[in-house]
Amino acid sequence: MNFQPIDEMSLRHLFSKEIGAKALQMRYLGPVLNNEGKIDSSPDSLILDLRSTPFKIRRGEFKFIPSSYQDFSHNGQFDVAVVWKLSKGLDEKKLLDELHSQNGCTEIVIMSNAKALSNLPEYNREVLSIPFNISSVKDVVLKRQSESIIALYIAASLAPLRFDIDKVAEYLAHRFPNIRSMGPQGRANVVTCWLQTTPALIENPHLKSYVWSDYFNSSEATEFLEQIITQNLQLDIPAAIDIRSLQA
């Protein structure tokens, strides 16, 4: 289960997880080492930047929600400032100019700008009261028609990437004659029924783009749903190449 960060420690944790790496195209490597091979206390880490070829190793400093360049005044020289968001009224360009002068920083990565991360649930008592074992919703899943379960499997398989509801509806119509005979709204309802479950198993962040809601670990959910599809429903799971073609 992944959440929006609530402090610097959880910010670093999210950055280092697979969902952070996919969303930002950056990976946490480890602590910064000095010329003697010993760990430097500052800046925070070495980051592998995957956005260009060849990949680059860059020095990164993490701050949850900085209020000014002075928050970085004791962090030495680094290349990238990684933040969740900027304090209200703080200008990104001005901050970067100040960090470049003070720390040699050449980029500010604002993690909440990545939709895959900003769409994560907030870390609060209400969310934490939900059981995280995907099998806890097995009865809810089995009450839905098999075509809807296939759609949910596609969502879990693609997570944290989004899927296009029209593409998924078309895939289901091609595979199942009863879906083929439905109108556009009926086909869409086969997929969007997962918005009404408790917890909701998919979300609709933008227009026709939908995504696994991440209440449950998507990898575990994929295995769980595969078992239901192949054993309970006696159906074949969608081919990996077909699933990739359904991205939004």
N, C-alpha and C positions, 0 to 999 in steps of 0.2 A: 504494500500500500504506500503510495506516495502522496505527500501533502505540500501545500505552499509553505515555505519556510516562515518561522516566527522569530528567528534570531540568526546571528552569524554562523553558529555551529550547524544549524539545520540547513542554512544556505549552502555551506560547503558540502554537506552530506548530499543534498539534492544535485549539486553540480557533479559530484563524483559518481552518481548512479547512471545506469544506462539511459534512462529517459532524458537526463540532462545532457549526456554526451550526444544523443541523437538530435535533440532540439538545437543545441548550440554548435555542434560539430567541433567540440573541444573535449579533451579528456584530462582528468587529474592524473599526473604522473607521480608526484611525491614531494617531499620537502626540498627546499633550496639547499644546495651544498656550497660551502665556501671553498677557497683554493686548497685547503687542507683536507677536503673531503668530509668535513663535519657539518652538521645541520646548522643552518643559519636561522635565527629566531624570526627574522623578517627580511623579505616579504614572506607570505604564507606558503607558496607552493610553486612548483613547476607545472606548466600546462602544455599539453601537446595540442597544437592548433592544426586541425584537420581540414581547414577551409582552402588550403592551397597545396600545390605539389611542387617541391617536396614539403612534407610536414615540417612545422617549426616548433621548437621548444621555447616557450616564453615564460617569463617570471610573472606570477599573478598575485594580487592582493585582494582579499575579500572584505567587503563591508556590507552589512545588511541594508540599511537605508541611510547613507551618508548625508550629513547636513551641510558640509562644506569641504573644501580641499584640506582644511586643517585636521580633519579626521584621519588623514593619511600622513601627517607630518612626521611621525616616528617610524615609518615603514620602509625607509630606505628607497633604493632604486628598483622599479618594476616596470613591466611592459603593459600589463593589462590590469585594470581595476574591474573586479567582478562584483556587482551589486544586485540586490533584488529590485529596487526602484530608487529613485531620487526623492529627497525630501521636497515637499510642495514649494514651488517657487525657485528651486535650484535649476539653473540653466545648464544643460548638458555640455554645450560647446564651451561655455565659460569655464566650467569645472574641468574639462579636458585640458584647456589651455593652462589652467593653474596647476594641474597635476603633472603636465609635461614639464613645466618650469621647475616644479618642486621635486618630482620623483622620476622624471624621464618617461612617464606613462604616455603611450601612444593610442590607447583605446579604452573605452568604457563599455563593458558588456552588461547590459541591463536584462537580467534573466526573465523578468516578468513580461518583457516584450515578446517572448516566445510563447505563442498561444498554447502549445502543448504543456507549458509549465503554468501559465496564468489560469488555465482551466482546471488545474488540480484542486481538490477540495481543501477548504481551510482546516487547519488543525484546531479542533475545538471539542468540547465534551459531547456535543450532539453527534458528531461524526464518529467519535471514539466509542460510542455506545452501540454502533453497528457491528455485528459479528463479522470477522474478517475471513472466516472459513467459507469458501465458495460453495461447499456442499450445503450450507445453511439455506441456500435459495433453490435447492434442487426441486422441491415441490412446486415452487413458483415457475421454474423453467419448464417442468414437465407438463404443466397445465396449458402451455402454449402449443400452437400447431408446429409441426416439424419444420415447416419452411421458415418460421420465425426463429427457431433454434439454430437453423443453418445461418441465418442473417446475424445472429448474436455471435456465433462462432467466427464469422468473418470479421466482426468488430473487434473481438478479443485478439484474433490473429494479427490484425493490422496495428493494434495499439503500440505506441501512442499516436500513430498516423491516423488521419481521418479517412472515412469512406464516403463515397458519393451515393446518396440514397437512390438516385435514378439508375445508376449502374448496378447496384445491388438488386433493385427491383427487376431490372432487365435480366440479370443473371438468374434470379429465381423463376421468372416467367419462362425462360429458355429451358430450365430444368424440370419445372413442375407444371403440368397442363392446367391444374386448377387455378394457379396464379396467372397463367396466360389468359384465362377467360375473364379476369377481373379488370375493372377500370383503373386508371392511374391512382386515384385516391385509395382504392382497396389494396392495390399493390404496396403503396407507401405504408398503409396501416400495418401490414405484415411485419414491417421493420420497426416502425415507431411505437409499437406496443411496449417496447422495452423502456420507453420514456416514463411509462405510468407505473412501473413496478416500484416496490419499496425494499431496498434502495433502487433508484433508477439505474439501469445497467448500461444505457447509452446516454449521451448528451448531444445537444444540437447547438454548437457554438456559432454557426454561421450558415444561413440560408440552407442549401441542400447538403452541407457537410455535416457529418455526424461522427462521433468518436466514442470509444469505450470509456465509460465514466470513471474507471480506476478506483471504484470502491473496493474492488478485489484485484489482486495481482493478475495481470492479463496472461502471463505465461501459465500460471496454475489454472486459470479459467479456460484457456485453450485446451489443456489436457483434459480437464473436467468435462467440457462440452464435447470433445472428441469421443470420450467414452460414452456419453449419452447418445450421440448421433449413431455411432457404430454398433453399440450393444443394445440400447433400449429401442432405438428407432430402426435399426437394421438398414442404415443408409450409408453412403459413401460421403466422406468429408470433401469439401471443395479442394481442388488442386491448388498448389501453391502459386502456380502461374496465373490461375484465374483470380485468386485473392489479390495478388499484386495489381492486377488490371482494374480493380475496383476502388483504388485510392482516389480521394478527392483532389 
